Amino acid sequence: MGLYIVCSISNLDLENNTFRDIREKRGKIVDIPFTDYTKKIIAEYLEWRKRNNIETDAFFYNRDGERMSKQALSLRIRKIGEIVGLGDFRPHCLRKSRLNQIAQKDLRLAQQLAHHESIDTTARFYTEPVKETEVLHEVEDLMKK
């Protein structure tokens, strides 16, 4: 993902929809928020873990109850891409796609969510170029006002 989130149950603040104190690449510590929909899925997952007597602090874990490695997570995400026909699908694709969706509405908000120091980084590497016809339509709309 560029940023691999290695989260633990102990980092989970379900009440406030946040994973707290997550270490990004380059050592930066951030909080990772999530939506109410994601909260519902996490709550269901935690109930499933409880019913199955899974007692590990690792949010993603292997058969031995150990924290799943970044490589193992990456391989699983790539396999999901193969299953749904996306070809070369990698963890970073998830990050880029989400940031691009947000940047199309509000570039500064995408920058903040990505924890980029420069808005230029977000604009250059996480947004798809706008088609010329779309730019023309936006200019026409401005001229009508």
N, C-alpha and C positions, 0 to 999 in steps of 0.2 A: 504494500500500500504506500510505499515511501515511508509511511508512518505505520508501524505494526503496533497494534494495541494488544499488549499483554496484560489482560485484566484478571482480577481475582474477585472472588465473592466478597472478600474483605474490603475491596475498593468500591463495591456497589452501594450506592445510596438510592434505594428504590423509591423511597418517599419523595425525593427531590429529582428523580429522573436523571441521575448522573453517576458516572464512574469517576471517583475522586482520585487525584494524585497519580495520574497515568504518565509514565515516562515516554516521551516521544523520542524520535531519533535526535541525536545531538544532545540528549540529556534533559531537555526541557520538560518540566512537570506541568501538566494541564488537567483540567476536568473535561470529561467528555459527556455532553448532555445527550439525551435520547427522548424520543416522542412518547406520548401516552400509549400509542399503539405498540411501540417496542416494549414499554413497561409491562403491558399485558402479556406479551409473549415471554418476557423474562420471568414474570411471576408464574406463568404456566410451566416454564422450564424448571424453575426452582421447586415447584410442587412435584414435578416428575422426578427430580433428583431425590427429594425427600422420600417419596414412595418407593424408590429403588435403592434406598440406603447408600446414596453416593455422598461420601464425606471427604471432600477435598476442597481446598480453597481455590484451586484452579477453576476458572470459568470454563475454559476449553481444556479437556484432559484426555489422556490416552487410556488404554485398557488397564494399565497398572495404577490409574488414579493420579499419575504424574501430569504436570503441566504439559500441554501439547506444544511442541516446538514450533517456531515460526515457519520452518520448512514444511512441517506436517500440515499446518493451517494453509499454507500457500498451495500445497499439492491438492488439498481438498477443494479449495476454491477453483483451481484450474480444472479439476474433475467436474465440478458443477458446470463450468463453462462448456466443457465437452458434451455433457449430457444434454444441455439445452441448445447446443449448436452454435455457441459463440466463438469457437475456435480458440485463439490465443487470449484467453480470459485470465487475468491475474488479479491479485488483491488490489493493486494500485488502480485498476479499472473502476472499482467500486468508488474509490475516493474521487477520481477524476470525474466520473459521471455525476455524482452528487454535487460536487462543487460547481460543475458546469451548469447544472439545472438552477442552482441558487444564483450564480453569477449572471445568468440571463435576466434575472429580476433585480438583483442588487449586488454589484461587484464587491462593494465594501463588506457586505454581510458575508459573502463567500470568503473573503480574505480573513475575516475574524474567525470564522468557523475552521478554516484551514490552519490558523495560527501562523500565517505568513507575516513577516515583518514588513514586506513591501507588497503593495497592491499590484505592482508590475509582475511579480512572480505569479500571482493568481491569474492575472489577465493573460500572460504569455503561455503558461503551461497548463492551465486548467479550464480554459474556455475555448469553445469552437469558434472559428471566425464567422462573422455575420455575413450572410450572402448580400451581394450588391442590391438585389431587388428588394430585400427587406430594409436595407438602409434607405433606398429611394422611397419606399412606402412610409417609413418613419418621417422622412423629410417632408413629404407631401402632407402628412398629418399635422406636422408642426406649422406648415404654411397656412393651413386651414384655420388655425386658431387665431 
